[in-house]
């Protein structure tokens, strides 16, 4: 049986000074193995403890369990770093982790593995947000807020973004890495999995009060969690942030323009009080156009980043079509032409008489049209630059693959190829 077809599980327990809880947690994991194997029809389970610079008896206690592999970091490297090291040294086709503080029940691994193996899930989360959860209230509120934010940014929803008990298909790790080394490892994984279109499943589970002192700082780690969610969006779908900001500009601009438009429709004239709304609407219009341009540019440059599983959304595809070189050039030309029509009488008046009596509204609309046309031309140039970068990167990738295939066919060791590249 191939490694990717095996039904095996690696359970990683990251531990930092957990001498009060590690023994009990490991006994529960070992006792749950038979139940987990029965529910998920697993062939084997391995358990790995990664001591993340512990200075108490955590390592000594963990080494007392013969069936448990123990990895020791001499210095603290972080919660995420410990989990990733356990994944790297484990052999399971499924990789999972559970906090060593006694808060989670390892029996839930059975259903989580079954979801991954039989239902096609790539990431399975244990949700701690049930009615019987003993999670502290402030952390529960934070989890709800992060879940709402992630749902808005990703278009998909989970209830527990920072769950400390999960199962992941090993084949899905390439779509999730890189992941941070610290406590924001879990929300970062949630964000990347949702944004990149991985199949994420949640199952409810009990959550008990932890044994010992929590390592989580609500404020400091909360800020890290927030930053991590935005970094995940910027990594895979940066255009979503720009499109959301554009939508906000559009909505606010329509609200501000509604009253002047209604007044003009009834009275056929522009009043002086409208000037402030004109200025605000034109600023929002300019910002909105720049946000659309940034969305298209980010989408084009995303080809240089991690591979994305899903294609572009309908709205993103429509914006990309509008920002092709021909429509964008036509738009810029029409904007310049319209602006000149509005401004030409004023320009001629200034040249011939040295004064301007043109209404301020024509000047503002004309200036806005010229500014947007200039932005369109700059965007066109930047999109061309991005296209050149992408094509160059793809060329070098194809060449590297071709050389690798030639070397493999010739029997040249990869180490020798790497050494030759360094020498060059």
C-alpha positions as CSV (number, residue, x, y, z in Angstrom):
1,X,0.0,0.0,0.0
2,X,1.3,3.5,-0.9
3,X,2.1,5.9,1.9
4,X,-0.6,8.3,0.7
5,X,-3.2,5.4,0.8
6,X,-2.3,4.1,4.3
7,X,-4.7,4.6,7.1
8,X,-2.3,5.8,9.8
9,X,-2.4,8.7,12.2
10,X,0.4,10.7,13.9
11,X,-0.7,12.5,17.0
12,X,1.5,15.4,18.2
13,X,1.4,16.9,21.6
14,X,3.3,20.2,21.9
15,X,4.3,20.7,25.5
16,X,5.8,23.6,27.4
17,X,6.2,23.0,31.2
18,X,3.1,20.7,31.4
19,X,4.3,18.4,34.1
20,X,0.9,18.6,35.9
21,X,-1.0,17.5,32.8
22,X,1.3,15.6,30.4
23,X,1.1,12.2,32.2
24,X,-2.7,12.2,32.3
25,X,-3.1,13.4,28.7
26,X,-0.7,10.7,27.4
27,X,-2.5,8.0,29.3
28,X,-5.8,9.1,27.8
29,X,-4.3,9.1,24.3
30,X,-2.9,5.6,24.7
31,X,-6.1,4.3,26.2
32,X,-8.1,5.9,23.3
33,X,-6.1,4.2,20.6
34,X,-8.2,1.1,20.2
35,X,-11.4,3.2,20.0
36,X,-9.9,5.6,17.5
37,X,-8.7,2.7,15.3
38,X,-12.1,1.1,15.5
39,X,-14.1,4.2,14.5
40,X,-11.8,5.3,11.7
41,X,-10.6,1.8,10.7
42,X,-6.9,2.9,11.1
43,X,-4.0,0.6,10.7
44,X,-1.7,2.3,13.2
45,X,-1.4,5.3,15.5
46,X,1.9,6.9,16.7
47,X,2.1,9.5,19.5
48,X,4.8,12.1,19.6
49,X,5.5,14.6,22.4
50,X,7.5,17.7,21.5
51,X,8.9,19.4,24.5
52,X,9.2,23.1,23.5
53,X,12.0,24.1,25.9
54,X,10.4,22.8,29.0
55,X,12.3,23.4,32.3
56,X,10.2,21.2,34.6
57,X,9.6,17.4,34.6
58,X,7.6,17.3,31.3
59,X,10.3,15.4,29.4
60,X,11.0,13.0,32.2
61,X,7.3,12.1,32.6
62,X,6.8,11.8,28.8
63,X,9.8,9.4,28.5
64,X,8.2,7.2,31.1
65,X,5.8,6.0,28.4
66,X,7.6,3.5,26.2
67,X,5.1,3.7,23.3
68,X,5.6,7.5,23.0
69,X,8.3,9.2,21.0
70,X,9.7,12.3,22.7
71,X,11.4,15.1,20.8
72,X,13.2,17.7,22.9
73,X,13.8,21.4,22.0
74,X,16.6,22.7,24.3
75,X,15.2,26.2,23.9
76,X,11.6,27.4,23.4
77,X,10.8,27.7,19.7
78,X,7.1,28.1,19.8
79,X,3.8,26.1,19.8
80,X,3.7,26.0,16.0
81,X,7.3,25.0,15.6
82,X,6.7,22.1,18.0
83,X,3.7,20.8,16.0
84,X,5.5,21.2,12.7
85,X,8.5,19.2,14.0
86,X,6.2,16.5,15.1
87,X,4.6,16.4,11.7
88,X,8.0,16.2,10.0
89,X,9.2,13.3,12.1
90,X,5.9,11.4,12.1
91,X,4.9,8.9,9.4
92,X,1.1,9.0,9.4
93,X,-0.9,9.7,6.3
94,X,-3.0,11.8,8.7
95,X,-1.4,14.2,11.1
96,X,-3.1,15.5,14.2
97,X,-2.4,17.5,17.3
98,X,-3.9,17.9,20.7
99,X,-3.0,20.3,23.5
100,X,-1.1,18.6,26.3
101,X,-3.1,20.5,29.0
102,X,-5.9,18.0,29.4
103,X,-8.6,20.2,27.9
104,X,-9.5,18.0,24.9
105,X,-10.6,14.3,24.8
106,X,-8.5,12.2,22.4
107,X,-11.4,9.9,21.7
108,X,-12.7,12.6,19.3
109,X,-9.8,11.7,17.0
110,X,-11.8,8.7,15.8
111,X,-14.6,10.7,14.2
112,X,-12.1,13.3,13.0
113,X,-10.0,10.7,11.2
114,X,-13.2,9.1,9.8
115,X,-14.2,12.4,8.3
116,X,-10.8,12.8,6.7
117,X,-10.5,9.3,5.3
118,X,-14.1,8.4,4.4
119,X,-15.8,11.8,3.8
120,X,-12.9,13.5,2.0
121,X,-12.2,16.3,4.5
122,X,-8.7,17.7,4.3
123,X,-8.7,19.6,7.6
124,X,-10.9,18.5,10.5
125,X,-11.4,20.8,13.5
126,X,-12.7,20.0,16.9
127,X,-15.0,22.9,17.8
128,X,-14.8,24.0,21.5
129,X,-17.8,26.4,21.1
130,X,-20.6,24.1,22.3
131,X,-22.9,24.9,25.2
132,X,-21.0,22.5,27.5
133,X,-17.6,24.1,26.8
134,X,-15.7,25.3,29.8
135,X,-13.7,27.8,27.8
136,X,-13.2,31.2,29.6
137,X,-15.8,33.7,28.6
138,X,-13.3,36.3,27.2
139,X,-11.6,33.7,25.0
140,X,-15.1,32.5,23.8
141,X,-16.0,36.1,22.8
142,X,-12.7,36.5,21.0
143,X,-13.2,33.2,19.1
144,X,-16.7,34.4,18.0
145,X,-15.3,37.7,16.7
146,X,-12.4,36.0,14.8
147,X,-14.9,33.5,13.3
148,X,-17.1,36.3,12.1
149,X,-14.2,38.2,10.6
150,X,-12.8,35.1,8.9
151,X,-16.2,34.3,7.5
152,X,-16.5,37.8,6.0
153,X,-13.0,37.7,4.5
154,X,-13.2,34.1,3.2
155,X,-16.8,33.6,2.4
156,X,-16.7,30.4,4.4
157,X,-17.4,29.9,8.1
158,X,-16.0,27.9,11.0
159,X,-17.0,28.4,14.7
160,X,-13.6,27.8,16.3
161,X,-10.6,29.4,14.4
162,X,-8.1,28.5,17.1
163,X,-9.0,25.0,18.0
164,X,-6.1,23.1,19.6
165,X,-7.3,19.7,18.4
166,X,-7.2,18.9,14.6
167,X,-6.6,16.2,12.0
168,X,-5.0,17.1,8.7
169,X,-4.3,15.0,5.6
170,X,-0.5,15.0,5.2
171,X,-1.1,15.6,1.5
172,X,-2.8,19.0,2.4
173,X,0.2,20.3,4.3
174,X,1.8,21.7,1.1
175,X,-1.3,23.9,0.6
176,X,-1.1,25.2,4.2
177,X,2.7,25.8,4.7
178,X,4.4,28.1,5.6
179,X,2.7,28.4,9.0
180,X,4.0,30.5,12.0
181,X,6.0,29.1,14.9
182,X,4.0,30.7,17.7
183,X,0.5,30.4,19.2
184,X,-1.1,31.9,16.1
185,X,-0.3,28.7,14.3
186,X,-3.9,27.5,14.6
187,X,-5.8,30.6,13.3
188,X,-3.2,30.9,10.5
189,X,-4.0,27.3,9.5
190,X,-7.7,28.0,9.6
191,X,-7.4,31.1,7.5
192,X,-5.2,29.4,4.8
193,X,-7.4,26.3,4.7
194,X,-10.6,28.3,4.2
195,X,-9.2,30.9,1.8
196,X,-7.4,28.3,-0.4
197,X,-10.5,26.2,-0.8
198,X,-9.5,23.1,1.2
199,X,-12.4,21.0,2.5
200,X,-12.7,21.9,6.2
201,X,-15.1,20.0,8.5
202,X,-15.9,20.8,12.2
203,X,-17.1,18.4,14.7
204,X,-18.3,19.6,18.2
205,X,-16.4,18.4,21.2
206,X,-16.2,18.9,24.9
207,X,-13.7,21.3,26.3
208,X,-12.5,21.1,29.9
209,X,-10.7,23.6,32.1
210,X,-7.0,23.3,31.6
211,X,-4.6,21.8,34.2
212,X,-1.8,24.2,35.1
213,X,-1.2,27.8,33.9
214,X,-2.2,29.0,30.4
215,X,0.5,30.2,28.1
216,X,-2.0,32.3,26.1
217,X,-1.9,36.1,26.5
218,X,-5.4,37.3,25.5
219,X,-4.2,40.8,24.3
220,X,-0.8,39.9,22.8
221,X,-1.9,36.7,21.2
222,X,-5.2,38.2,20.2
223,X,-3.4,40.8,18.1
224,X,-1.3,38.1,16.6
225,X,-4.4,36.1,15.7
226,X,-5.9,39.1,14.0
227,X,-2.7,39.9,12.0
228,X,-2.5,36.2,11.1
229,X,-6.0,36.1,9.6
230,X,-5.2,39.2,7.4
231,X,-1.9,37.7,6.4
232,X,-3.6,34.5,5.3
233,X,-6.0,36.5,3.1
234,X,-3.1,38.6,1.7
235,X,-1.2,35.4,0.9
236,X,-3.9,33.6,-1.1
237,X,-6.6,36.1,-1.9
238,X,-5.3,39.7,-1.5
239,X,-7.9,40.9,-4.1
240,X,-10.7,40.2,-1.6
241,X,-9.6,42.9,0.8
242,X,-9.3,45.4,-2.1
243,X,-12.8,44.5,-3.4
244,X,-14.3,44.8,0.0
245,X,-12.8,48.2,0.5
246,X,-14.0,49.2,-3.0
247,X,-17.5,48.1,-2.0
248,X,-17.4,50.3,1.1
249,X,-16.2,53.3,-1.0
250,X,-19.0,52.6,-3.6
251,X,-21.7,52.3,-0.9
252,X,-20.6,55.5,0.9
253,X,-20.3,57.4,-2.3
254,X,-23.8,56.4,-3.4
255,X,-25.2,57.5,0.0
256,X,-23.5,60.9,-0.2
257,X,-24.5,61.4,-3.8
258,X,-28.2,60.5,-3.3
259,X,-29.4,63.9,-2.0
260,X,-27.7,66.1,-4.6
261,X,-28.8,63.8,-7.5
262,X,-32.4,63.9,-6.2
263,X,-32.2,67.7,-5.9
264,X,-30.9,68.1,-9.4
265,X,-33.5,65.7,-10.8
266,X,-36.3,67.9,-9.4
267,X,-34.8,71.4,-9.8
268,X,-32.3,71.0,-12.7
269,X,-29.6,73.1,-11.0
270,X,-26.5,72.6,-8.8
271,X,-26.4,74.6,-5.5
272,X,-23.3,75.8,-3.6
273,X,-24.0,73.5,-0.6
274,X,-23.3,70.5,-2.9
275,X,-19.6,71.3,-3.2
276,X,-18.6,69.3,-0.1
277,X,-20.4,66.2,-1.3
278,X,-18.8,66.6,-4.7
279,X,-15.4,66.6,-3.1
280,X,-16.2,63.6,-0.9
281,X,-17.7,61.6,-3.8
282,X,-14.8,62.3,-6.1
283,X,-12.3,61.3,-3.4
284,X,-14.2,58.1,-2.9
285,X,-14.4,57.6,-6.6
286,X,-10.7,58.0,-7.0
287,X,-10.0,55.7,-4.1
288,X,-12.4,53.1,-5.4
289,X,-10.7,53.1,-8.8
290,X,-7.3,52.7,-7.2
291,X,-8.7,49.8,-5.1
292,X,-10.0,48.0,-8.2
293,X,-6.6,48.5,-9.9
294,X,-4.9,47.1,-6.8
295,X,-7.2,44.1,-6.8
296,X,-6.4,43.3,-10.4
297,X,-2.6,43.9,-9.9
298,X,-2.6,41.7,-6.7
299,X,-4.5,39.0,-8.6
300,X,-1.9,39.1,-11.4
301,X,1.0,39.0,-9.0
302,X,-0.5,36.1,-7.0
303,X,0.8,33.8,-9.7
304,X,4.2,34.4,-8.1
305,X,3.0,33.2,-4.7
306,X,1.6,29.9,-3.4
307,X,-0.6,27.9,-5.7
308,X,-4.3,28.6,-5.4
309,X,-6.8,25.7,-5.7
310,X,-9.9,27.7,-6.6
311,X,-10.3,30.0,-9.6
312,X,-11.4,33.6,-9.4
313,X,-14.9,34.6,-8.3
314,X,-17.4,36.0,-10.7
315,X,-16.9,39.6,-9.6
316,X,-13.1,39.3,-9.7
317,X,-13.3,37.8,-13.2
318,X,-15.6,40.7,-14.3
319,X,-13.1,43.3,-12.9
320,X,-10.2,41.6,-14.6
321,X,-12.0,41.7,-17.9
322,X,-12.7,45.4,-17.5
323,X,-9.0,46.0,-16.7
324,X,-7.7,44.3,-19.8
325,X,-5.5,46.6,-21.9
326,X,-8.1,47.5,-24.5
327,X,-11.1,48.3,-22.2
328,X,-8.7,50.2,-19.9
329,X,-7.2,52.2,-22.8
330,X,-10.7,53.1,-24.1
331,X,-11.8,54.1,-20.7
332,X,-8.8,56.4,-20.2
333,X,-9.4,57.9,-23.7
334,X,-13.1,58.6,-23.0
335,X,-12.2,60.1,-19.6
336,X,-9.7,62.5,-21.2
337,X,-12.1,63.4,-24.0
338,X,-15.0,64.0,-21.6
339,X,-12.8,66.1,-19.3
340,X,-11.6,68.2,-22.2
341,X,-15.2,68.8,-23.3
342,X,-16.1,70.1,-19.9
343,X,-12.9,72.1,-19.4
344,X,-12.4,73.5,-22.9
345,X,-14.6,76.6,-22.5
346,X,-12.8,77.5,-19.3
347,X,-9.4,77.0,-20.8
348,X,-10.4,79.1,-23.9
349,X,-11.8,81.8,-21.6
350,X,-8.6,82.0,-19.6
351,X,-6.4,82.1,-22.7
352,X,-8.4,84.9,-24.3
353,X,-9.4,87.0,-21.3
354,X,-7.2,85.9,-18.4
355,X,-10.2,84.9,-16.2
356,X,-12.5,82.0,-15.6
357,X,-16.2,82.1,-14.9
358,X,-16.8,78.4,-15.5
359,X,-19.0,76.7,-12.8
360,X,-17.0,74.9,-10.2
361,X,-18.9,71.6,-10.8
362,X,-17.5,71.4,-14.4
363,X,-14.0,72.0,-13.2
364,X,-14.3,69.3,-10.5
365,X,-15.8,66.7,-12.8
366,X,-13.2,67.5,-15.5
367,X,-10.3,67.3,-13.0
368,X,-11.7,64.0,-11.7
369,X,-11.8,62.6,-15.2
370,X,-8.2,63.5,-15.9
371,X,-7.0,62.1,-12.6
372,X,-8.8,58.8,-13.2
373,X,-7.5,58.6,-16.8
374,X,-3.9,59.1,-15.4
375,X,-4.5,56.3,-12.8
376,X,-5.8,54.0,-15.6
377,X,-2.6,54.5,-17.7
378,X,-0.4,53.9,-14.7
379,X,-2.4,50.8,-13.9
380,X,-1.9,49.6,-17.5
381,X,1.9,50.0,-17.2
382,X,2.0,48.2,-13.8
383,X,-0.1,45.3,-15.1
384,X,2.3,44.9,-18.0
385,X,5.3,44.9,-15.5
386,X,3.5,42.2,-13.4
387,X,2.9,40.1,-16.5
388,X,6.5,40.3,-17.5
389,X,7.5,39.2,-14.0
390,X,5.1,36.3,-14.0
391,X,6.2,35.1,-17.4
392,X,9.8,35.3,-16.4
393,X,9.2,33.3,-13.2
394,X,7.3,30.6,-15.2
395,X,10.1,30.4,-17.7
396,X,12.7,29.8,-14.9
397,X,10.4,27.3,-13.3
398,X,10.0,25.3,-16.5
399,X,13.7,25.4,-17.1
400,X,14.4,24.2,-13.6
401,X,11.9,21.3,-14.0
402,X,13.5,20.4,-17.4
403,X,17.0,20.3,-16.0
404,X,15.8,18.3,-13.0
405,X,14.2,15.8,-15.3
406,X,17.3,15.6,-17.5
407,X,19.5,15.1,-14.4
408,X,17.1,12.4,-13.1
409,X,17.2,10.6,-16.4
410,X,21.1,10.8,-16.4
411,X,21.2,9.5,-12.8
412,X,22.8,12.7,-11.4
413,X,22.3,13.0,-7.6
414,X,20.2,16.0,-6.5
415,X,22.9,16.9,-4.0
416,X,25.4,17.3,-6.9
417,X,23.0,19.4,-8.8
418,X,22.4,21.7,-5.8
419,X,26.2,22.0,-5.3
420,X,26.8,22.9,-8.9
421,X,24.1,25.6,-8.7
422,X,25.7,27.1,-5.6
423,X,29.1,27.2,-7.3
424,X,27.6,29.0,-10.3
